């Protein structure tokens, strides 16, 4: 395998120029969920299978609240409805993978901040089980860390991507560590992760949302890159890069979708209008891929784009 190595971090503006020069918009549509109340569903996973059903896990909450739960929806006659007799988990921003045949689900767990009055703390919580109904919480990540992602490697080890902030990581960058089993997934090991170089400029941030093994052994990373503008509005973009687990090297990052690729949508707050949050991606035939996103912290959409991972395999 070979990897074009990233030599320096590129800003959002530089990546946007490259993206817009390709003029590839894709085919987008809103995903509609049926609920008994008027809560929003956003920051969804890509479709996955559970006991023969096609499932999407989504973050569900009221427009004026950050207190959410993850609900599992199944597709019946092109309508996404809650799968009967499945648990609602008190989490935000779900993600799924499979390790040793087990379903692994994670999400962001919020709680009263231990030191800051009237503020919320957060951490990533992990659940495991044979299926949705057998999921049990088995570990948590460090306080104030989102976007921890897992991938079973071909040799059975587990790649862990992290997202430290603060003294280590600034506004948010990506780290990695390889562990031998889920029993080694704990706060201490997560904090040992080595930071990837040349990822984000100092004023911007990002994280990984999904990891997958490519045909040549490289790791394809789906993630997001973000920045503030001068008015304090947030701008989030979907991005990918390739990672070589043996050397720790990464390819240059590229933006694969922006908010303008999608139609008009509701938004949680005005500072979140230009936000898309990568949920998951399904590779398709004929060089296409289906990207699942949360839009403006209020809706869920999917878009068919050129498969962003083909470049790394070629």
C-alpha positions as CSV (number, residue, x, y, z in Angstrom):
1,X,0.0,0.0,0.0
2,X,1.0,3.6,-0.4
3,X,-0.2,6.8,1.1
4,X,0.1,10.4,0.0
5,X,1.2,11.9,3.3
6,X,-0.3,15.1,4.6
7,X,2.6,17.6,5.1
8,X,0.7,20.5,6.8
9,X,-2.7,21.3,8.1
10,X,-5.1,23.0,5.7
11,X,-7.7,25.5,6.8
12,X,-11.4,25.1,6.2
13,X,-11.2,27.9,3.6
14,X,-8.4,26.1,1.7
15,X,-10.4,22.8,1.8
16,X,-13.6,24.6,0.6
17,X,-11.8,26.0,-2.4
18,X,-10.6,22.5,-3.4
19,X,-14.1,21.1,-2.9
20,X,-16.0,23.8,-4.8
21,X,-13.5,23.5,-7.7
22,X,-14.8,20.0,-8.3
23,X,-18.4,21.2,-8.4
24,X,-19.8,17.9,-7.2
25,X,-23.1,18.4,-5.3
26,X,-24.7,14.9,-5.1
27,X,-28.3,13.9,-4.7
28,X,-29.8,14.7,-1.3
29,X,-33.0,14.0,0.5
30,X,-34.5,14.4,4.0
31,X,-35.1,11.3,6.1
32,X,-38.5,11.5,7.8
33,X,-39.1,9.7,11.1
34,X,-42.4,9.0,12.7
35,X,-42.7,9.9,16.4
36,X,-45.6,10.3,18.7
37,X,-44.4,13.8,19.7
38,X,-42.8,16.7,17.9
39,X,-39.2,16.1,18.9
40,X,-36.4,16.4,16.3
41,X,-34.3,13.5,15.1
42,X,-30.7,14.3,14.0
43,X,-27.1,13.2,14.1
44,X,-28.1,9.7,13.0
45,X,-26.1,6.6,12.2
46,X,-25.9,5.1,8.7
47,X,-28.3,2.2,8.2
48,X,-27.3,-1.0,9.8
49,X,-28.9,-4.4,10.3
50,X,-30.3,-5.8,13.5
51,X,-32.0,-9.2,13.5
52,X,-33.0,-8.8,9.8
53,X,-34.3,-5.2,10.2
54,X,-32.7,-2.1,8.6
55,X,-32.1,0.2,11.5
56,X,-31.1,3.9,12.0
57,X,-30.2,5.1,15.5
58,X,-30.9,8.8,15.9
59,X,-30.5,11.6,18.5
60,X,-34.0,12.6,19.6
61,X,-34.7,15.8,21.5
62,X,-36.9,18.9,21.8
63,X,-35.9,21.9,19.8
64,X,-35.1,24.0,22.9
65,X,-33.3,21.2,24.8
66,X,-29.9,19.4,24.9
67,X,-31.4,16.5,26.9
68,X,-31.8,13.8,24.3
69,X,-32.2,10.1,24.0
70,X,-31.1,7.6,21.3
71,X,-34.1,5.9,19.6
72,X,-33.8,2.9,17.2
73,X,-35.9,3.3,14.0
74,X,-36.6,0.6,11.5
75,X,-37.8,0.9,7.9
76,X,-41.2,-0.3,7.1
77,X,-42.6,0.6,3.7
78,X,-40.1,3.5,3.4
79,X,-41.2,4.9,6.7
80,X,-38.8,5.1,9.7
81,X,-40.7,4.2,12.9
82,X,-39.4,3.2,16.3
83,X,-38.6,-0.5,16.4
84,X,-41.0,-2.1,18.9
85,X,-39.8,-3.1,22.3
86,X,-36.3,-1.6,22.0
87,X,-34.6,0.6,24.7
88,X,-34.3,4.3,24.5
89,X,-30.8,5.2,25.7
90,X,-30.0,8.5,27.4
91,X,-27.3,9.5,24.9
92,X,-26.5,12.0,22.2
93,X,-24.9,11.4,18.8
94,X,-25.0,7.6,18.4
95,X,-22.5,5.5,16.4
96,X,-22.3,1.8,15.8
97,X,-19.7,-0.8,14.8
98,X,-19.2,-4.5,15.2
99,X,-16.3,-6.1,17.1
100,X,-15.8,-9.9,17.3
101,X,-19.4,-10.2,16.0
102,X,-20.8,-8.1,18.8
103,X,-22.8,-4.9,18.2
104,X,-21.0,-1.9,19.7
105,X,-23.0,1.3,20.2
106,X,-21.6,4.5,21.6
107,X,-22.9,8.0,22.3
108,X,-22.4,11.1,24.3
109,X,-23.6,10.9,27.9
110,X,-24.3,14.2,29.7
111,X,-24.4,14.9,33.4
112,X,-24.2,17.9,35.8
113,X,-20.7,19.4,35.5
114,X,-18.6,18.4,38.6
115,X,-17.1,21.8,39.0
116,X,-19.0,24.4,36.9
117,X,-22.3,25.5,38.3
118,X,-25.4,25.2,36.0
119,X,-23.3,23.5,33.3
120,X,-23.2,20.1,31.8
121,X,-20.3,17.7,31.6
122,X,-20.1,15.0,29.0
123,X,-18.3,11.8,28.1
124,X,-18.6,8.9,25.6
125,X,-20.4,5.8,26.8
126,X,-20.1,2.4,25.2
127,X,-22.6,-0.4,25.0
128,X,-22.2,-4.0,23.7
129,X,-24.5,-6.9,22.9
130,X,-25.6,-9.5,20.4
131,X,-28.4,-7.1,19.2
132,X,-30.1,-3.9,20.2
133,X,-32.2,-5.4,23.0
134,X,-29.2,-7.0,24.7
135,X,-27.0,-3.9,24.7
136,X,-25.4,-3.2,28.1
137,X,-23.1,-0.4,29.1
138,X,-19.6,-1.6,29.7
139,X,-17.2,1.4,29.8
140,X,-16.9,5.2,29.5
141,X,-14.3,7.5,28.1
142,X,-12.6,10.5,29.8
143,X,-14.7,13.4,30.9
144,X,-15.3,16.1,28.3
145,X,-14.3,13.9,25.4
146,X,-16.6,13.2,22.5
147,X,-16.0,11.5,19.1
148,X,-14.2,8.3,20.3
149,X,-14.5,5.7,17.6
150,X,-13.6,2.0,17.3
151,X,-12.7,-0.4,14.5
152,X,-11.7,-4.1,14.6
153,X,-8.6,-4.5,12.5
154,X,-7.9,-7.5,10.3
155,X,-5.6,-9.0,13.0
156,X,-8.3,-8.8,15.7
157,X,-6.8,-5.8,17.5
158,X,-9.0,-2.7,17.9
159,X,-8.1,0.8,16.6
160,X,-9.4,3.6,18.8
161,X,-9.7,7.2,17.5
162,X,-10.0,9.8,20.2
163,X,-10.8,13.6,20.3
164,X,-8.9,15.4,23.1
165,X,-9.6,19.1,23.9
166,X,-8.0,21.7,26.1
167,X,-4.4,21.6,27.2
168,X,-3.9,18.5,24.9
169,X,-5.8,18.9,21.7
170,X,-6.7,22.6,21.7
171,X,-10.2,23.1,20.4
172,X,-10.3,19.4,19.4
173,X,-8.0,17.2,17.4
174,X,-7.7,13.5,16.7
175,X,-5.6,10.9,18.4
176,X,-5.2,7.1,18.0
177,X,-4.2,4.0,20.0
178,X,-4.4,0.3,19.2
179,X,-5.7,-2.0,22.0
180,X,-6.0,-5.8,22.1
181,X,-9.5,-6.2,23.3
182,X,-12.6,-4.3,24.5
183,X,-11.5,-5.0,28.1
184,X,-8.6,-2.5,27.5
185,X,-11.0,0.3,26.4
186,X,-10.9,2.6,29.4
187,X,-10.1,6.2,30.3
188,X,-6.4,5.5,31.1
189,X,-5.7,3.9,27.7
190,X,-7.7,6.4,25.8
191,X,-5.7,9.3,27.3
192,X,-2.5,7.5,26.1
193,X,-3.5,8.1,22.4
194,X,-0.9,9.6,20.1
195,X,-2.1,12.8,18.3
196,X,-2.2,12.8,14.6
197,X,-0.1,15.5,13.0
198,X,-1.1,18.1,10.4
199,X,-4.8,17.8,11.0
200,X,-6.3,21.2,12.0
201,X,-5.0,24.7,12.2
202,X,-5.1,26.2,15.8
203,X,-8.4,28.1,15.4
204,X,-10.3,25.1,14.0
205,X,-11.2,21.7,15.2
206,X,-12.7,18.3,14.1
207,X,-13.1,14.7,14.9
208,X,-13.7,11.2,13.5
209,X,-17.2,9.9,13.1
210,X,-16.7,6.5,11.5
211,X,-13.8,4.2,10.6
212,X,-13.6,1.5,8.0
213,X,-10.9,-0.9,6.6
214,X,-10.3,-0.2,2.9
215,X,-9.4,-2.8,0.3
216,X,-5.7,-2.1,0.5
217,X,-5.5,-2.2,4.3
218,X,-5.6,1.5,4.9
219,X,-8.2,3.0,7.2
220,X,-10.8,5.2,5.7
221,X,-11.9,7.9,8.1
222,X,-15.2,9.8,7.9
223,X,-15.2,12.9,10.1
224,X,-16.0,16.5,10.4
225,X,-14.0,19.8,10.4
226,X,-15.4,22.9,12.0
227,X,-14.7,26.6,12.7
228,X,-16.3,29.7,14.2
229,X,-16.9,32.8,12.1
230,X,-16.4,36.4,13.4
231,X,-20.0,36.5,14.7
232,X,-19.6,33.3,16.7
233,X,-21.6,31.1,14.3
234,X,-20.5,27.5,13.9
235,X,-19.6,26.0,10.5
236,X,-19.3,22.2,10.2
237,X,-18.3,20.2,7.1
238,X,-18.1,16.5,6.3
239,X,-14.6,15.3,5.5
240,X,-12.5,12.2,4.9
241,X,-8.9,11.1,5.0
242,X,-6.9,7.9,5.0
243,X,-4.8,6.5,7.9
244,X,-2.0,4.0,7.9
245,X,-2.2,2.2,11.2
246,X,1.3,0.8,10.9
247,X,3.0,4.1,10.4
248,X,0.5,6.6,12.0
249,X,0.6,8.6,8.8
250,X,-2.4,10.3,7.3
251,X,-3.4,11.5,3.8
252,X,-4.4,15.1,3.2
253,X,-8.0,15.8,4.4
254,X,-10.7,16.6,1.9
255,X,-14.2,18.0,2.4
256,X,-16.9,15.7,0.8
257,X,-20.2,17.6,1.7
258,X,-21.3,21.0,2.8
259,X,-24.6,22.4,4.1
260,X,-25.5,24.0,0.8
261,X,-25.6,20.5,-0.7
262,X,-28.9,19.9,1.1
263,X,-32.2,21.7,0.8
264,X,-33.9,24.1,3.2
265,X,-34.2,22.7,6.7
266,X,-35.2,23.6,10.2
267,X,-32.5,24.6,12.6
268,X,-32.0,24.5,16.4
269,X,-30.4,27.9,16.7
270,X,-29.3,30.5,14.1
271,X,-25.6,29.9,15.0
272,X,-26.1,26.2,13.9
273,X,-27.6,26.8,10.4
274,X,-24.4,25.9,8.6
275,X,-23.8,22.6,10.4
276,X,-23.7,19.1,9.0
277,X,-22.6,16.3,11.3
278,X,-21.3,13.2,9.6
279,X,-23.2,10.1,10.9
280,X,-22.0,7.3,8.7
281,X,-21.4,6.3,5.1
282,X,-22.4,3.3,3.0
283,X,-20.3,2.5,0.0
284,X,-22.3,1.5,-3.1
285,X,-21.6,0.1,-6.6
286,X,-20.4,2.1,-9.5
287,X,-18.2,4.5,-7.5
288,X,-21.0,6.0,-5.3
289,X,-21.6,6.3,-1.6
290,X,-24.5,7.2,0.6
291,X,-23.6,9.7,3.4
292,X,-25.9,10.1,6.4
293,X,-25.8,13.5,8.2
294,X,-27.4,15.5,10.9
295,X,-28.4,18.9,9.5
296,X,-28.4,22.2,11.6
297,X,-29.0,20.2,14.8
298,X,-32.6,19.6,13.8
299,X,-33.0,17.3,10.9
300,X,-31.6,14.1,9.3
301,X,-30.6,13.9,5.6
302,X,-28.7,11.6,3.3
303,X,-26.9,12.3,0.1
304,X,-25.4,10.2,-2.7
305,X,-21.9,11.3,-3.6
306,X,-18.8,10.0,-5.3
307,X,-17.2,7.4,-3.1
308,X,-14.6,9.4,-1.3
309,X,-12.6,6.3,-0.3
310,X,-11.8,5.1,-3.9
311,X,-9.0,7.7,-4.1
312,X,-7.2,6.1,-1.2
313,X,-7.5,2.6,-2.6
314,X,-6.3,3.6,-6.0
